[in-house]
Amino acid sequence: MTQVANEASQAFSVSIQASDFDLRVEQDALTRGRGDIGAVVSFTGLVRDFNQRPDVVALTLEHYPGMTERSLERLITEARERFPLTGVRIIHRVGRLEPGDNIVLVLVASAHRQAAFAGCDFLMDHLKSRAPFWKKEHTATGDYWVRERSSDREALERWHPESAVTAEGGSATPFAEQHKADDSLAEASREERQSALATPKFSGES
């Protein structure tokens, strides 16, 4: 019974790390010995050399150890409640990254492709807006913290239509209230965040 529980736990996992990842290695680990998987959908995010400015030379990703992992685990739980998934692997890198570097990997397995595609789409939309990471972009003309884009907000809200807050100040659901609280934290200065919580340390760095 314990072995079965351990295998189930390994099929749904999260890693926050400074080191790179290998898609083939991760997919092989997710599917090895499994006869119930009929489809695997993957998403790999890379660093671009442009974003809010056209001259991005690097970015730095910060997170809160423990909080970030729990947040991603909750996202996986919600995805499993919505779709018949048989495995999920999320890897998100932190630290300083340069254009062309891998940032994030999401692998989603299911017996059927529709659920795998939908599950991956759901997880990425939430990772973009709700996972507690903070990104600073370094450019030839200066550094700046990256803020959420309206397109990311809209992509998230399509999964939670009941949570939208009207311009006239309509009532918000618990999800919307959490959304607003997360926004307040994300928009605070780095110093304010670090005084509220322990200063994040990047994996593999002192």
C-alpha positions in Angstrom: 0.0 0.0 0.0 2.8 2.4 0.9 4.6 1.6 -2.4 1.5 2.5 -4.4 1.1 5.7 -2.5 4.7 6.6 -3.1 4.4 5.9 -6.8 1.3 8.1 -7.0 3.1 10.9 -5.2 6.0 10.7 -7.7 3.6 10.9 -10.6 2.7 14.5 -9.4 5.7 16.5 -8.4 7.2 20.0 -8.3 10.8 21.2 -8.3 12.1 24.7 -7.9 15.8 24.8 -8.9 18.6 26.9 -10.3 19.9 24.1 -12.5 18.7 23.4 -16.0 16.4 20.5 -16.9 16.2 17.9 -19.8 12.8 17.4 -21.3 13.5 13.8 -22.5 14.8 12.8 -19.1 11.8 14.2 -17.3 9.3 12.7 -19.7 11.0 9.3 -19.4 10.9 9.5 -15.6 7.2 10.4 -15.7 6.1 7.6 -18.1 8.5 4.8 -17.3 6.7 1.6 -16.4 3.3 3.2 -16.9 0.7 1.5 -19.1 -2.2 3.9 -18.2 -0.7 6.9 -20.0 -1.9 7.6 -23.6 -0.8 11.2 -24.0 1.8 13.5 -22.6 1.6 17.3 -23.3 4.7 19.4 -22.5 5.3 23.1 -22.3 8.8 24.6 -22.1 9.2 28.3 -21.5 12.4 30.1 -22.5 14.0 33.5 -21.8 13.4 36.0 -24.6 15.7 38.9 -25.4 12.8 41.3 -25.4 9.7 42.0 -23.3 8.6 45.3 -21.9 11.9 46.7 -23.4 13.6 45.4 -26.6 17.1 44.9 -25.1 16.8 42.3 -22.3 20.2 40.8 -21.5 19.1 38.7 -18.5 16.4 38.2 -15.9 16.5 37.2 -12.2 13.7 35.1 -10.8 13.0 35.1 -7.0 10.7 32.9 -5.0 9.8 32.1 -1.4 11.0 28.6 -0.6 8.2 26.5 0.8 5.4 28.9 -0.1 6.1 28.6 -3.8 6.2 24.8 -3.8 2.9 24.6 -1.8 1.3 27.0 -4.2 2.3 24.8 -7.2 1.1 21.7 -5.5 -2.3 23.3 -4.9 -2.5 24.1 -8.6 -1.8 20.5 -9.4 -4.5 19.4 -7.0 -7.0 21.7 -8.7 -6.0 20.5 -12.1 -6.6 16.9 -11.0 -10.0 17.9 -9.7 -10.9 19.3 -13.1 -9.3 16.8 -15.5 -8.6 13.0 -15.4 -4.8 13.4 -15.2 -2.4 10.5 -14.5 0.8 12.5 -14.0 2.1 16.1 -13.7 5.7 17.3 -13.5 6.5 21.0 -13.0 10.0 22.4 -12.9 10.6 26.1 -12.5 14.0 27.6 -12.4 15.1 30.5 -10.3 18.2 32.7 -10.2 19.8 34.6 -13.0 18.9 33.4 -16.6 19.9 34.7 -20.0 18.1 34.7 -23.4 17.7 31.2 -24.7 17.8 29.6 -21.2 15.0 27.3 -20.1 12.7 28.8 -17.4 9.8 26.4 -16.9 8.7 22.9 -17.8 5.2 21.5 -17.4 4.5 17.9 -18.3 1.0 16.6 -18.1 0.0 13.0 -18.7 -3.5 11.5 -19.2 -5.1 8.5 -20.8 -6.4 10.8 -23.5 -5.0 13.9 -25.3 -7.9 16.2 -24.6 -7.4 16.1 -20.9 -3.6 16.4 -21.2 -3.9 19.5 -23.4 -6.5 21.1 -21.1 -4.5 20.3 -18.0 -1.3 21.8 -19.4 -3.2 24.9 -20.5 -4.8 25.3 -17.1 -1.5 24.9 -15.2 0.4 27.4 -17.4 -2.4 30.0 -17.2 -2.2 29.8 -13.4 1.6 29.6 -13.3 1.8 32.9 -15.2 -0.4 34.8 -12.8 -0.8 33.1 -9.5 2.5 31.3 -8.7 4.6 33.4 -6.2 7.6 34.2 -8.4 9.0 37.7 -8.9 10.9 38.5 -12.1 13.4 41.3 -12.6 14.6 42.0 -16.1 18.0 43.4 -16.8 18.4 45.5 -19.9 21.0 47.7 -21.5 19.0 50.7 -20.3 18.3 49.6 -16.8 16.6 47.0 -14.6 12.9 46.7 -13.6 10.4 44.3 -12.0 8.0 42.7 -14.4 4.3 43.2 -13.7 1.4 41.0 -14.7 0.0 41.7 -18.2 -3.7 42.1 -18.9 -3.6 39.2 -21.3 -2.3 36.9 -18.5 -5.1 38.1 -16.2 -7.7 37.4 -18.9 -6.3 34.0 -19.6 -6.6 33.2 -15.9 -10.1 34.5 -15.5 -11.5 32.3 -18.2 -11.0 29.4 -15.8 -12.8 31.3 -13.1 -15.7 33.3 -14.7 -17.4 33.6 -11.3 -14.5 35.4 -9.8 -14.5 38.5 -12.1 -14.9 41.8 -10.2 -17.0 44.3 -12.1 -15.9 47.8 -12.8 -18.8 49.0 -10.7 -17.5 47.2 -7.7 -19.5 44.0 -7.7 -19.0 41.4 -5.1 -15.9 39.3 -5.4 -15.6 35.5 -4.7 -12.8 34.1 -2.5 -10.7 33.5 -5.6 -11.0 37.1 -6.6 -10.1 38.3 -3.1 -7.0 36.1 -3.1 -6.2 37.4 -6.6 -6.3 41.0 -5.3 -4.2 40.1 -2.3 -1.6 38.4 -4.5 -1.5 41.5 -6.7 -0.8 43.7 -3.7 2.1 41.6 -2.6 3.5 41.3 -6.1 3.4 45.1 -6.7 5.1 45.9 -3.4 8.7 46.9 -3.5 11.4 44.2 -3.1 12.4 45.7 0.3 8.8 45.5 1.6 8.4 41.9 0.5 11.6 40.9 2.2 10.6 42.6 5.4 7.3 40.7 5.4 8.9 37.3 4.6 12.3 35.8 4.8 14.7 36.9 2.1 14.6 34.2 -0.6 17.7 32.2 -1.4 18.2 30.8 -4.8 18.6 27.0 -5.1 22.3 26.1 -5.5 23.5 29.6 -4.3 24.8 30.7 -1.0 
